[in-house]
Amino acid sequence: MGDPFVYEDVFLKLIDRGLKNGASYVEVRLQTDEGSSITMRNGKVLGFSTFGGGGVGIRALVEGGMGFASTNKMDGESLDKALASAVSAARSASRLKKRKIGLSDERLGRASYEAYQKKRLEDLSFEFLTEEGKRVESEVRDSVKRTKLSVFSISFSTHIQEKLILTSDGAHISSKVPRLYASLNFVLEDGGKTMQRWREYSGSGGAELLEEWKIESEVSEEAKRLENVMLFGVSPPKEKIDVVLGQEIVGLAMHESSGHPMEADRILGREAAQAGESFVKPESFGTKIGSPLATVIEDPTIPGSSGFYLFDDEGVPAKPRYLYKEGYINEPLLNRETAFMLARKSNGSARAMSYAAEPLVRMSNTYLEPGDKSFEELIEDISFGIYMRSYMEWNIDDIRWNQRYVGLESYIIKNGEIGDPVRNPVMEVTTGEFYGKLFAKDKNLKFFPGTCGKGEPHQGVPVWFGGPNVRLIGIGIKGLGD
């Protein structure tokens, strides 16, 4: 993007023209996205690509109607046309809306920030990433002794996102967030049986993340454990028992059963046609959702996270949001529009995927607050239970209430010890049961990356979800296909 302040005067004049043309609010966001990607399968490079592009997105509020337009051309005529389109769309929308759009009054930011890189992403070469992919595959193959590793694919991607956001009511934010991604997939075979595992890594920062992730050792150890589950796994018990869930499943549950249902636009019915509704209603705040251990936090400010930002795309300062707090439904994710509708303040949850997309209420990094126990203390008094460390599949309904998880790496717990591996245990619970039967949690917080999808047209944004290992009491378990 170069020096974003080159465009400052141009955008300020654009905002002024929008106000003179009848808008009560104008927002201009310059955004560029660039990066590269390499994909390998069974030791061979399948493809290498680079991408880059950017432009300007403009929103205007006119008589209670909001309009949006964008352009990837930076000349004055193109910017004026985009502004006119946004104002015209807003004026047309205002004639159709019974309930007019308003924006909450906020303390908006004037700041510039950048996610720290110890080693620049731009310095990662094709040759280095190719050798890294081969090295990871070699170590994973060497770890598998008794089954066949028939498929191993791995990809690395870099993404550098820069933004300049100006609004008519005073926001002025410049940001640069570099992100690194790695994903891999492998398949184990034994006779007619197969087991597949998909793993992702991502964070904001530089090339040093590859060293921090230690992909080869983590995945090699997991491949050995999965081989053991595949060869010696027993059928799961079919009864109500205590279930210990691993951090990966807990994190996914936080994203799906806390993050999505606590998006204010979803609560207000704005996502019903695209992604579904929410069991949470505007009158639900302050009502009980589960045990006192149910505290779920949403925090964009975590350094190094995939969902990292310090100001949202409306210029509102980011901060931790307590979605559920000590067992009670507490605070939804809000942008300025939904905050106005609910007579609240925005908590900085507006995010856009690209310059050509308008900001929506989005998650960033969602996690269950950890406890103070060790893992050994978490299971020490379980006479008979099951430990589901990771999942092979999951499902949740469109109001985020009924959910289902199928374990991938799972074990029997007997007399406080991890025992035999278990094949494909299935846990089906409601969101109320999940949080209501939350009995204990350890102190081992871990995050997992994802790309959260939402909106029409679809927008995908980088997020983290995580949590500690947890113990749920009296949960029904069955086998896959039962």
N, C-alpha and C positions, 0 to 999 in steps of 0.2 A: 504493500500500500504506500510505501514511502513515508514522507512526512504528512500525517493526517491534517496538520494545522494549515497546510496549503489550501484546503477546502473550507476552512472555517468561515471566512468572510462570505464565500459563495453561499454556504448553507444558511448563514444568518440572514442574508438578503432574501433567500428563498422563503425562509420562515416568515419574514416581515411581509412579503407579498401575499403569502397565504392568509395571514391575519387580515390584511387589507381587503382580501377577496371574500371575507365573511366567516373564516374559520375562527373558532374560539381556542383551538389548540392545534399546533403543528409539530410533528416529530420527523426528523430527518436522520436516517441511519445509513452510514457508509459501511459496507462490510465486504471484506475479501477473504477468500478461502483458497489455500493452495497446499499441495502436498504430493506424495508419491506412494506407490504400492507395489509390492512384489509378492507373487504367489508361487509356491513350490509344492510338488507332489512326488512322493517316493524319490526324493533326491534330485529331481529335475525342475528347472524353472519353467513354469507354465506361462508366466506373463509378467511384464513390468510396465507400469504406466505412471504418468504424471498428470496432475490436474491443476487448474488455476482459473480463477475468475472472480468477479465481484461487481458491485454496483451500488445503487442507492435505493432504499425503500422509504417511502413517505406516507405518513398517516396524517389525516386531517379530521377534526371534529367540527361539524357544522350543524347547529340547531338540533343537537342530540343524535345525530347520525355520524357514524365513523366510516371513512373511506380510506382505501389503501391503493397505492400504485408503486411501480418500481421501474427502473431503467438501468441498463448496463453501460449507458453512454454518459460521459461526464461533461459534455458541452452544455452551454447555457440553454439552448433551445430544447434539448431532450429533458433537462431537469425541469424546465418550465412546463413542458407537456405533462410530465409525471405529476407535478404539483396540481395542475389543472384537473387531471383525471381523478386524483385523490379528493379534491374539493368537490368536484361534480358528483362523484360516487357517494360522498358523505351527504350532500344535499339531497340526492335522490333517496338515500336510505332514511333520512330524517322524515320524509313524507310518508314512509311505510311503517315506521315504528310507533307503536302505541306507548311503549315505555322508552323514554329517551335515555341515551347513554350519557353518563357523567363520569368524571375522573376524581378520585380522592385527592385531597390536598396533601402534598408530601414535601418533606425536606429532601430535595434532589441533590445528587452529587455533582461536583466539579472536580474531576480527578483524572489522572493518567496512571495506568498500572500495567505490569507485564508479569506473566508467570516465569519463574526463574528457570534458566537452563544452565546446568553445569557444563554440559557438552552440547553444542548446537545440533539440532536435528538436521540442519542443512548439510552437516559434515558426514552424515551416514551415507556411505557409498553403496552402490549396487553390489560390488564385490564383497564388501564386508557383510551385508545382510545375507547374501547367498551362502557364504561360509558359515554364518551363524545358524541359518536354517539347516544346513547339512550337519552341523555339530549337534544341534538339538536332536535331530532325527537319529543320528548314530547312537547317542546315549540312550534314547528311549528304546531303540531296537536291541541294544545290548542288555537292557534290563529285563526283557521278555525272554524267558527260557523254555516255557512249556507249551506255549501257544504260538500261533503265527500272527505277526503284525502285518496284515495284508495291505493296509492303506495308512499312509502318514502324510498329511498335508499341513502346511504352515504358511502363514502370510504375515508380512510386516507392512504397516502403513504409517506415514507421517501426515500431520495436518496442522497447518499454522493459520489461525483465524485472527483477523484484526478488525476492529470496529471503531468508528467515531460516531457518537450519538449526541445530537443536539435537540432540545425541545424548546418550545416557545415560552415555557414557564421556568427555564433556567438550567436544565440539565446540560452538562458538558462532560462527556466521558470518552476517553481514548483508551483502548485496551489491545493487548496482544497476548494470545494464549496458544502456545504450541502444545500439541498432543502427539503421543506415540501409541500405536496399537500393535498388538500381536495376537493372532488367533491360530489355533491348531485343531486338527481332528485326526483321530486314529481309530482303527478298527482291529480288534482281536478276533481270531477265528480258531475254533477247535472242533473238528468234525463238522457237524451241521449247525453248530452254535456260533453266534457272533455277539460281540459287545462293542459298542461305539461310545467314544468320549469326545466331547467338544469343550475346549477351554479358550478363554479370552483373557487378555491382559491389556490394560490401558491406563493412562494417567496424563496429567499435564506436566510439562517439563521437557528435558532434553534427552539425549542419547544415553545418559547415565541410568535411565530407567531400566534398560536391558540388563544391566549388572544387578540392579536392586531386585528384579523379579526372579532371578535364578531359575529360569524356565526349565532348563535341562534337568536339574536335580529334582525339582518339584514334580514334573511330569513323569520322569523316570520312576520315582518312588510310587506315584499313583498307578502307573501302568503295571507295576509288580503287584500291587494290592488288588487291582481289578482282575488280573490274571487269576489270582487266588479265589476271588469271588466267583469268577466264571467257571472254574474247575471244581470248586468244592462247596459252592453255595447251596444252602438248604432251603426248603420251602418256608415262607414266613408263617408265623403264628397267625391264627384267625380268631382273635379275641381282643378285648379291651385291655391294654397294658400301658405302662409308661413308655413314652417315646422320646428319645433324645435326638434332636435335629441338629445337623451340622450347620456351620456358618453360611454355606452356599444356599441351602434351602431357606434358612432364616432370612437372609438378605433378599432373596426373591420374594418371599412372603411379605416382607416390609414394603417392597416396591408395589406389589400387586394389591395387597389388602389394607394398606395404609396410605401409600403415596397417591395412587390413582383415585381412590374414593374421597380423598381429601383435597382434590383439585376443585377450586371454587366454581369454575365454569361447568364442571361435571355435576357438582352438587346442585347448581341452578338449572340443570337440564340442557345446557348448551352443547353437550357432546353426545346427546342421545342418539342422533342419527349416524354418527361416525364410530364412536368407541363404546357407547353404552352410557348408563346412568350410574348412580351411586346409592348405596344403602344409607349414606349420610344425607340428612336433610338440613336446611337452614336452622331448624329448631333442635337439631341433635347436639349442638355444642354444649358441653357441660354434662352430658349424659354418660353413663358408664359403658365401657367397651370391654373391660377385662380386669385382670388382677392388678394389684399395685405395681407389679413388675413391668407392666405394659407402658413403657415410655419410648416413643418413636420420634426420632429427630431427623430433620431435613436441613442440611447445612451446605450451602454452596461455597463457603469460605475455607474449606479444608485444603491446605496447601498440597499440591501434587495430585489432587483428585481429578477424575474425568469430568465431573460436573462443576469444575471450579469457575467462579466469577466473583467479583467484589461489588459490582453494580449490575442490575438487570438491564434489559433492553429498553426500559422506560426511564433509566437513570436513577432508580431507587436503590439505596444501599442494601447490599445483601447481608443476611444475618441468619443464625440458627432459628429454625421454626419447630416448635414442639407440637407435632400433629396429634399424638396421643400422649397424655401426661399422667403418669401414676394411675393408669387404668381408666382415664376419662378422655372423651373426644374433646380436643382442646382448640387447635388453630388450623384453619384451612390454608392451602397455598393460594395466594391472592396476587392479582395484578391490580392496577389502579381502577379499572372498570368494575371488576367484581368486588373490590373493596368498597367502592361507592355504593354498589347495590346492597351490600350487607352492612353498611354503616360502620365500616372498619377502616384501618389503615393498610395499605399495601405492605407486604413483607418481601417484596423484591423477587417475584416468581415469574416474571415475563421473560420468555426466551424465544428467539427466532432461529431457524436452521440456516437461513441464508438471507441475502439482501432482498430476494424476491418473495419472501414469506413474512407475514406479519407476526408480531410476538403473541404467543399464547401462554396460558398458565402451565408451567412445566415443573417437573422435579429436577433435582440436581444430584445430591448424595443423600440417600435415605437409609437410616439404620436404626436397629434396636439398641437402646442404651445398654452397655455391658454391665454385668454384676461384679462380684468380688471373689467368686469361687474359682478353684482350679477345675480342670476337666475331671480329674479323679474324684474330687468332692462332689461334682455334679451327679456322678453315677454310683457313688459308694454304697448307698442304701437301697438301690434298685435290685430286688430279688430276681425279677424276670421282666425284661423289657427289650426294646430294640433301638439300635442306633442307626439312623439314616444320615450318612455323611454327605452324600451328593445325590443328585436326581438325574433320571434319564428322560422324564417327561413331566409336564405339569399342565394344569388347566384351571381357569377360574371364570365364573359367570360374569355377565356384563354389568351387574351392580356391585361386583366385588365382594360377594358373600359366601357362595359355595365354592370350595377349592379342593384340588386333588393333586397329590404329589406321588410319583413312583420313584422309589429309591434305586440308585445305581450301585453305589458302594454302601453296603449295609451289613450290620452285625447283630447277633443276639447279645444281649446283656444278661449275665447270670451271676447272681451274688456279688454285684458291684464290679464285675470284670467284663471286659470285651471278650466275646466268645466266637462261635462259628459264624462264617460269612452267610449272608442271606441273599437270595435272588429275588429281585423285583417286588419288594413289599409295597403295598399301596395304602396311603393314608388319605381319607376323605373327611374334611372338617368344614364347619362354617367359620367365618371370620370371628364370630362371637365365641365359638368353642376354642379356637386357637388362642386368643388372648385371655379368655376366661380360665383356661386350663394351664396357663403359663405358671409353672410352679417354681422354677429355678433357672438361673442363667450363669454362665461362667464369665470370666474376665477377658476372654480371648477374642477381642473384636477383630474382624477381618472384612475387607471390602472386595467386591467383585464388580467388573465393569459390564455395561450394557449400552445399547442404543434404544432409547425410549421413543416409541412411535405414537403420533397423535395428529389429529387435524385432517382437514380436507381442503386443499391438497395436503397430502401426507408430509409431516415433518419428523425427522429423526434427530434427536440430540443426544450427546454423550452424557452418561450418568454413572454413578456408582450406587450399589446397594450392598448392605452388609449387616453384620450383627455378631453376637457371640454364639456359642453352642447353648441350646436351651433344652429344658426338660418339660414336657407336657404330660399331665397325669390323666390316666383313664381314657386313652384314645383307641378307637377301633382300627384294627389293621387287617388287611386281607391280601390275597395274592393277585397278581395280574391276570385278568380274565375271569376272576371269581364274581 
